[in-house]
Amino acid sequence: MRVRPGTEADAEQAALVLRRSITELCLRDHGNDPALLASWLANKTPEKFREWVRAEDSLCLVAVAGDDTVIGVGLMSKVGEIRLNYVSPDARFQGVSTALIGALEVAAAELGVPRLNLNSTTTAHAFYLARGFQDVGQPQTDRLKDNIYPMAKSLAAEET
Ligand SMILES: CC(C)(COP(=O)(O)OP(=O)(O)OC[C@H]1O[C@@H](n2cnc3c(N)ncnc32)[C@H](O)[C@@H]1OP(=O)(O)O)[C@@H](O)C(=O)NCCC(=O)NCCS
């Protein structure tokens, strides 16, 4: 497995990974509610992925298997907001999200970003806590069936 910049050629596979990850892995968060799931999936399309790849204000990474199949997708704004971090259900718990977050952290440090921010699903909350992110503010309860956790990680310590 390796992490590389996403390309427009990855769009179909990447959109499928995003859709399957949300549908199959984030059950606690959407509870199979059709309307909620539809709104969460609405922008997880090949067309939107191509936009993310082209956008100059963000960094889009993919994790790929040895045969270059996309198995994870990460997206971060260049001011340090992690907007996507999704793994294929076929590649769960094999270090994919750890590698994606690690690569985004390295990129953020290179950009001089002092702090990463994200809104975690309940599904991924323990994962982020174990990787040095901390809760900031109250969990949000309005958008999904379970909590959404605003989290942040300071990168300043890594500069010393
Ligand atoms: C939880 C998730 C993010 C972990 O990603 P992954 O690529 O499967 O995980 P990795 O192999 O890189 O890391 C394993 C970590 O997953 C977490 N984990 C392990 N078992 C878990 C479980 N049953 N449920 C949830 N998280 C678990 C632990 O933090 C573990 O870390 P540890 O081995 O240091 O204890 C991923 O499996 C997932 O469910 N993604 C769904 C999409 C999502 O919610 N994305 C985040 C949007 S903010």
The ligand as an SDF file (V2000), in Angstrom:
LIG
                    3D

 48 50  0  0  0  0  0  0  0  0999 V2000
  -12.2030    3.7560   11.9570 C   0  0  0  0  0  0  0  0  0  0  0  0
  -11.4390    3.9500   10.6440 C   0  0  0  0  0  0  0  0  0  0  0  0
  -11.3380    5.4570   10.3320 C   0  0  0  0  0  0  0  0  0  0  0  0
  -10.0300    3.3810   10.8290 C   0  0  0  0  0  0  0  0  0  0  0  0
   -9.3720    3.3940    9.5900 O   0  0  0  0  0  0  0  0  0  0  0  0
   -8.5800    2.0490    9.1140 P   0  0  0  0  0  0  0  0  0  0  0  0
   -7.8410    2.3730    7.8660 O   0  0  0  0  0  0  0  0  0  0  0  0
   -9.5320    0.9350    9.0710 O   0  0  0  0  0  0  0  0  0  0  0  0
   -7.6340    1.8860   10.3860 O   0  0  0  0  0  0  0  0  0  0  0  0
   -6.0940    1.7190   10.5740 P   0  0  0  0  0  0  0  0  0  0  0  0
   -5.7460    0.3020   10.2520 O   0  0  0  0  0  0  0  0  0  0  0  0
   -5.3170    2.8010    9.9090 O   0  0  0  0  0  0  0  0  0  0  0  0
   -6.0260    1.9710   12.1320 O   0  0  0  0  0  0  0  0  0  0  0  0
   -6.6400    1.0850   13.0640 C   0  0  0  0  0  0  0  0  0  0  0  0
   -7.3730    1.9140   14.0980 C   0  0  0  0  0  0  0  0  0  0  0  0
   -8.7670    1.8660   13.9210 O   0  0  0  0  0  0  0  0  0  0  0  0
   -9.4140    1.9580   15.1940 C   0  0  0  0  0  0  0  0  0  0  0  0
  -10.2580    0.7880   15.3590 N   0  0  0  0  0  0  0  0  0  0  0  0
   -9.8800   -0.4940   15.5690 C   0  0  0  0  0  0  0  0  0  0  0  0
  -10.9670   -1.2820   15.6250 N   0  0  0  0  0  0  0  0  0  0  0  0
  -12.0380   -0.4850   15.4420 C   0  0  0  0  0  0  0  0  0  0  0  0
  -13.4420   -0.7170   15.3710 C   0  0  0  0  0  0  0  0  0  0  0  0
  -13.9660   -1.9370   15.5240 N   0  0  0  0  0  0  0  0  0  0  0  0
  -14.2550    0.3340   15.1210 N   0  0  0  0  0  0  0  0  0  0  0  0
  -13.7590    1.5780   14.9450 C   0  0  0  0  0  0  0  0  0  0  0  0
  -12.4190    1.8510   15.0040 N   0  0  0  0  0  0  0  0  0  0  0  0
  -11.5830    0.8360   15.2400 C   0  0  0  0  0  0  0  0  0  0  0  0
   -8.3400    2.0030   16.2480 C   0  0  0  0  0  0  0  0  0  0  0  0
   -8.1250    3.3810   16.5740 O   0  0  0  0  0  0  0  0  0  0  0  0
   -7.1500    1.4120   15.5050 C   0  0  0  0  0  0  0  0  0  0  0  0
   -5.9630    1.9390   15.9830 O   0  0  0  0  0  0  0  0  0  0  0  0
   -4.9750    1.0560   16.8950 P   0  0  0  0  0  0  0  0  0  0  0  0
   -4.6590   -0.1650   16.0930 O   0  0  0  0  0  0  0  0  0  0  0  0
   -3.8300    1.9830   17.1230 O   0  0  0  0  0  0  0  0  0  0  0  0
   -5.7500    0.7360   18.1170 O   0  0  0  0  0  0  0  0  0  0  0  0
  -12.1130    3.2220    9.4570 C   0  0  0  0  0  0  0  0  0  0  0  0
  -12.0420    1.8170    9.6350 O   0  0  0  0  0  0  0  0  0  0  0  0
  -13.5520    3.5850    9.2740 C   0  0  0  0  0  0  0  0  0  0  0  0
  -14.4510    3.0030    9.8340 O   0  0  0  0  0  0  0  0  0  0  0  0
  -13.8130    4.5300    8.4090 N   0  0  0  0  0  0  0  0  0  0  0  0
  -15.1860    4.8980    8.1130 C   0  0  0  0  0  0  0  0  0  0  0  0
  -15.2210    6.2610    7.5110 C   0  0  0  0  0  0  0  0  0  0  0  0
  -15.0640    7.3360    8.5330 C   0  0  0  0  0  0  0  0  0  0  0  0
  -15.7580    7.3980    9.5240 O   0  0  0  0  0  0  0  0  0  0  0  0
  -14.1110    8.1900    8.2350 N   0  0  0  0  0  0  0  0  0  0  0  0
  -13.8020    9.3060    9.0540 C   0  0  0  0  0  0  0  0  0  0  0  0
  -14.5950   10.4920    8.6570 C   0  0  0  0  0  0  0  0  0  0  0  0
  -14.1180   11.8370    9.7260 S   0  0  0  0  0  0  0  0  0  0  0  0
  1  2  1  0
  2  3  1  0
  2  4  1  0
  2 36  1  0
  4  5  1  0
  5  6  1  0
  6  7  2  0
  6  8  1  0
  6  9  1  0
  9 10  1  0
 10 11  2  0
 10 12  1  0
 10 13  1  0
 13 14  1  0
 14 15  1  0
 15 16  1  0
 15 30  1  0
 16 17  1  0
 17 18  1  0
 17 28  1  0
 18 19  1  0
 18 27  1  0
 19 20  2  0
 20 21  1  0
 21 22  1  0
 21 27  2  0
 22 23  1  0
 22 24  2  0
 24 25  1  0
 25 26  2  0
 26 27  1  0
 28 29  1  0
 28 30  1  0
 30 31  1  0
 31 32  1  0
 32 33  2  0
 32 34  1  0
 32 35  1  0
 36 37  1  0
 36 38  1  0
 38 39  2  0
 38 40  1  0
 40 41  1  0
 41 42  1  0
 42 43  1  0
 43 44  2  0
 43 45  1  0
 45 46  1  0
 46 47  1  0
 47 48  1  0
M  END
$$$$
